[in-house]
Every structure is written in structure tokens, then in C-alpha cells.
Amino acid sequence: MREFKNSLEKKIGTFNVKIDNLQEAPEDFRCRAIDQDWVAEIKSSIRQAPGELVTKVPVMIPLNVATDPYQFQESMLDGVLYLIGGNHVVKACKELLEEEKENEEFRSYSNISADVFLGLSPEQAKMIGNHHNRKTTTKKVLFQDQVLQAREIYLKHREEGEDAWKETATIILGNLHERTYTKKSLSLVLSVASHEEDVFFQIERLFELWNSRNSMKDFPQQIFKNIPCVEGPKICQYLRRVEQLKDIKTVAEEISKDRKKRILEQVFTSRTGCQTWEEASERYALHAEKMEEFLDSIKVSQRLIPTDFINFCDEAVRQEVPVDLNTVVTVNVSVELNEKQREYLDQEKRKFEMKICKGLKKLKTAAEE
């Protein structure tokens, strides 16, 4: 972890600083948002044993004060210092000092031991913060925390190319467990973090709702594992359904079924020699209608297509006589219409032609039997 070692080299030293001087770092430098439930737990723990030392926290001197460790002056410690780790314990101490103004037992928390850094980049600050969170008895770094961190890195580095931003995110997040991650092992986190703005807006809303009820638990990941196979516009629809239903499992199952259906449609289209699913479902209507039966009865993935379904597709080609949709039926309407009316009429004509086509096909099959 060379980059992490470079970050540690920017440590000035350990000092006793005033807790009132400690502020939350700018968003680019934060590991995660503050969870008030966790703050409350820390406060309760301190109240049970007042006077005990709290953990040492990492802080940095603002870059507008100094950017190089050689510029350090001890007087800088009397100004604002940015917390890059230990936000929860500092907030708990500040709240206790406010709530227990007359209680001498809590006065010791007016000062706190801090590792002071100078000249950290946002990425380095997050590494230090993640390292602190991992080493101390602290709130677990959750899946959603990782995604939000990766999102910040994505927005900052995406113009450098996909490999560059993912490499940076992999280094920082790998530091959480002091191990070397690969982009493949973090593929789900990186995938969720790089969604389009409208989709990620919905994802953030779901994280907020989840954290308000389950602040110490990972957000269920199954819903994101199936999303890549869903068409763009439908992703937001599914995420909004989670918010409405407040039931992640049900929507995840819906996405899974939709994903399976899309895979089966692609296979059916390919095996029947058609260009699109619309064409395949019209030309081989009888079998296309029966495809729903496979959705609940077989396991399907891009790499695993059951032999039964392959045989089903081939059977459609052998048993059904493809209908030439251009000659079976034609609906003509001679009315002067504006553009919007014409568009509506074309849609309805197509539906009507398909309905007649299927009806004729069923009659033909019945007559041959």
C-alpha cells in the first residue's frame, strides 16, 4: 500500500487539541456521513464511565492555511482543524459537554489527542480516515458507505478514464481491510457508484431511507446485482418502487424475473433467426406466449441456458409456420389526420394487425390438426 505509506509520511505529530477547534472536513475529504444513532451509543457509553480516555483521532490542517509539512507551526493548532476520522466520537463529546455543562466529570473531554496531518489530498485523507475506522471500536464501514466514497472518486476522476478512477477507488477502499483489492472484487461497489445522475439520485434516497431504520446494517445488495441487465429507464422505476413499497426483497425478485425474461427473449430471438424480440414474438406467437412458463421453473443466467429452453426454441422453428406479417393483414384508414393523430393511429393499427395475425395463425394450426 505505497499510497497509504505516502499519506502517513504527512503526519506532523500527535498533539492535545481543543475539541471546539475540530470541524467536519469538506465533503471531498470525508469517509462517510455522521450517523446520529451511533453518536447516541457513544454518548451512552461515555456516560457510563465518565473520565475514561477516548480514542485518538486523525485531523488535518486546512489546505488554505498550509499545504506542506515543512510549513507547520504549532500556532496552527489553535485554528480550525478538519476531522478525517473519529467524527462520531468527537460529536458525542461535544454534545456531552453541552448537555453536562455543570458536570466536572466531563470537562476532560474539552481536549482530545489528535494525529495531525498536513498537505493531504482528498484520497489520502480518506485512506487515513478508513484506517482509523478499521483500527478502533467504531461503526462498521457499510456497503453504502463504500458506494458513496466510490461515487465521489468517480465524479472527480471519471474524465481520466474508467481504469484510472476505478484504480483510485480500489486503492482507497482496499485500505479499509489492509488488503489489496482488485477492480473485479469491488465490481458491484464500482458499478453502483458509476450510474447516471438520475439513477444515483434514487440510490442515495434509498440509502438514506435504509440508514434511518437500519443504521448499523449493510444495504441489501441483491437488487444491484440484477440491475445491469435492466434497461436504463426501467432502473429508476424499480428503485422508486422500493421507496414506495419499502420492500427491497419483493422488488429484487421483480428485477430478477425481468432479467431472466430478457435473457430468454434474447435466446429465443437468436435461435429462431429473428432480428428483434418483437419480430420473434409475432412470427412464432404460439411459442412466445408459452415462454412465461419457464420464468419460474428454470434457472437462467447469461452463461447458463437450460437445454429444455433451447429445445423449446428449436421446436418453435420446426412446428410453427412463420407468418409473413407484411402480407397477412393490412389495415387502411383514409382520414385526414394531424401528426399526433397519425402517430396514435399507426400504433393502434400495428396492434390490430398483430391481433388478427395471431388469430389467423391459431385457426390455421387448428385446421392442420
Buried (B, 14 or more C-beta within 10 A) or exposed (E): BEBBEEBBEBBBEEBEBEBEBBBBBEEBBBBBBBBBBBBEBBBEBBBEEBEEEBBBBBBBBBBEBBEEBEEBEEEBBEEBBBBBBBBBBBBBBBBBBEEBEEEEEBEBBEBBEBBBBBBBBBBBBBBBBBBBBBEBEBBEBBBBBBBBBBBBBBBBBEEEEEEEBBBBBBBBBBBBEEEEBEBEBBEBBBBBBBBEEEBBEBBBBBBEBBBEEEBEEBBBBBBBBBBEBBEEEEBBEBBBBBEEEEEBEEBBBBBBBBBBBBBBBBBBBEBBEBEEBEBBBBBBBEBBEEBEEBBEEBEBEEEEBBEEBEEBBEEBBEEBEBBEBEEBBEEEEEEEEEEEEEEEBEEEBBEEBBEBBBEEBEEEEEEEE
